[in-house]
């Protein structure tokens, strides 16, 4: 199920990594990748955002300002980690009269 974000706002990401045994592990770095349609050119775009480490959490943000209304697919990855978290953001216009109230 997508997470909704109104156009022009920022999505914040907080990520922790665990090994196959379920133990917390802190990789050397982590990257957030967001795939969306660029609002200006109407072309598929992929943006990589380096996440910053605070304690055991990797933190980062993605602004929906450059995205067209619709779905943006995100994933988080780290070196030497076999799996990544992923999800979908729905960018919407809060002033759209067709949105359910």
N, C-alpha and C positions, 0 to 999 in steps of 0.2 A: 504494500500500500504506500503510495507516495506521501511525502511530507510536503505540505503546502507552504509557499512563500509568495508574498505579494511582490510584484515587479518593483525593482529598485531597492529592495531590502537585501540584507546579508544573511547567509546561512553560516552558522558557527559549527565547527566540528571539534569534538573531543574524543580522542582515540587511545585505547590501551591495547597492547598485544599480549597474547598468551601462547605458550608452546602447546604441543600436542598432549602434554600431561595436564594442562590447565594451569600451569604456573605462569605468573606474570613475567614477561621478558621485555627488555627495552632494547630495540634495535638501534643501530647507529643513526638511522634517519627514517623518515616516512614521507610519502607523497600522496596528496589528494589529486585525483584526476576527475575533471568534470567535462562531460560531453553534452553539448547543447547546440541549438541553432542560433547563430549570431543574428541579432536584431537588425543590424544595418545591411549586411550582405545576404542574409537569408541562406547562409551556407553552414554545413555541419562544422563545428569547432570543438577542439579538445584543448583544455587548459590544465597544465600541471602546476600545482601549488605545493611548495615545500612546507612541511609542518614543523612548528617549533616545539622543542621538548621542554616541559615544565614538570619536574619530579618524574613520574612515570607516564605522564600524559603527553600526547602530541596534540597540539592545538593549531587550528587554522580557520580561515574564513573564505567564502566565495560570495561575490556580489552578483546579484541577478540583473544588474543594470544593463549589461550588454546582451542579455539573452532575450530571445523571442518568447512570447507566451507559449506555454506547452511544457513538455517534459525535459528534464536534464538528468542524465544518469551519472552517478558518481561512484568512485571506488577509491579505497585507501590501500596502499601497498607499502612494503618495506623490504629492504634487501634480506635475503636468506629466510624469508617467511614464506611458507608454502601456500597460504591462503590470504585473502583480503576481504575486508568488509566492503559492501556495496549497497546501493539503494537508488531511489528515484526521488527527485524534487519536482513538484508541479509549480511552475511559475505562472501566476494568474494576475489579472487586473482586478483589484478590489472594487473598482467603479463600474465593472461590467454588469449591465442590467440583467443579463441572462444567468448570473450566478444565483444559486439557491440562497435564500436568506435564513 
